[in-house]
Amino acid sequence: MRLVDIIRKKRDGHELTAPEIELVVNGYTSGDFPDYQIAAWLMAVLLKGMTRAEIAALTGAMLRSGEVLDWSRLSGKKVDKHSTGGVGDKTSLIIAPIVAAAGIYVPMISGRGLGHTGGTLDKLEAIPGFRVDLDSKRMEEVLSACHCCLIGQSASIVPADKKMYALRDVTGTVESPALICASIMSKKLAEGIDALVLDVKTGSGAFMKNEADAVHLAELMVETGERMGKKVVALITDMDQPLGRYVGNALEVVECVEVLKGGGPSDLVNLSLELAAWMIYLGGAAASVEEAKKLSAQLITNGEAFKKFGEIVRLQGGNEKALDDFSLLPQAQNRVDIPSTESGYVTGMDCEKVGIASLVLGGGRERKEDNVDHAVGIVLHKKVGDKVARDEALCTLHYNGSARLEEARGLIAASYRVGPAALKGARPLIHRVMGH
């Protein structure tokens, strides 16, 4: 088989065989095939699409390109959650300790923020000393000790994805649902899990702005996981406004701790309980999702979930005291309120603009190599449906440098829509559940 023949075959809209897909992935990972040929293949995939069988073959080939973690020495189910990303999307820090406290292993490999969306690793690194770069031996020790480990992707896990994603990023082929599915699912299945809960976001702050696109991606991921012998459920959830009220790394850690201590905003609490419930149910620690949801709430009420988060932080080198004393977390030097220019009700928010505002204050990355300021971010005082008076603060910006403060101000001002009457019937937080 010559690579050029495989490129032509896909270019002409034909289905590739599993060995052909394996050749592409292995040849690129080993450096035998040049970027320009793989770029041509990626563009052919973007334009012609892939069948479900091709996507499963691509996912499997990428998965096998590196180390697949093996937790067979730990007796019990291993379950994880993956979110497609959004603004203020901090549920991992809440649900991982809840599910671990229910006795299920959570080997969670997370990503960093890129563009307007935040990343779990950046939030965790706002906790002084917290290490996300554990090797698989130390990961197993932490999992064994507390049922949960939260790390970043190592070079040995799905190296094909690392190479291919960097190429997709610069060749206009990121948006292919088949390539997105294979990228996400290969990384998640390399964790050695039995079940996976997917949180697929839709709305102005999500990558999938259109719900039909989110549903299509969710279907692909559920089917791909099931073809590979895993239990998979996808929740289509709302990202038309930020989740919770805090946006920014250290600020989001604070909000997660508030939820684990029994407080926090209702949207964040409800979504976290729902995701945790599905993980607990798929992990076999409850007979139904309803029972699992009650157990999740109970583990917050009795303090077990917060205690578990403290254990995870301590075992991964973090300062556990920062969870009780927020002054130990990074703090921004300056704060400024953004006032409303009119009275009425918040009728909408451009969620992506809020995420970009946090990014320009230094809370995110515009390029992969950018440093993140863990202290900066935004505290939202008003969200959709809230009443607001003229000159009342819509939100507070927490910032250090003022170089791009005006840009952030402008983005926030443009993101809020205020009208004379409250909206009838708010958008539901969970649009639908797909899979098991």
Order of alpha helices (4+ residues) and beta strands (2+ residues): alpha-alpha-alpha-alpha-beta-alpha-beta-alpha-alpha-beta-alpha-alpha-beta-alpha-beta-beta-alpha-alpha-alpha-alpha-beta-beta-alpha-beta-beta-beta-alpha-beta-beta
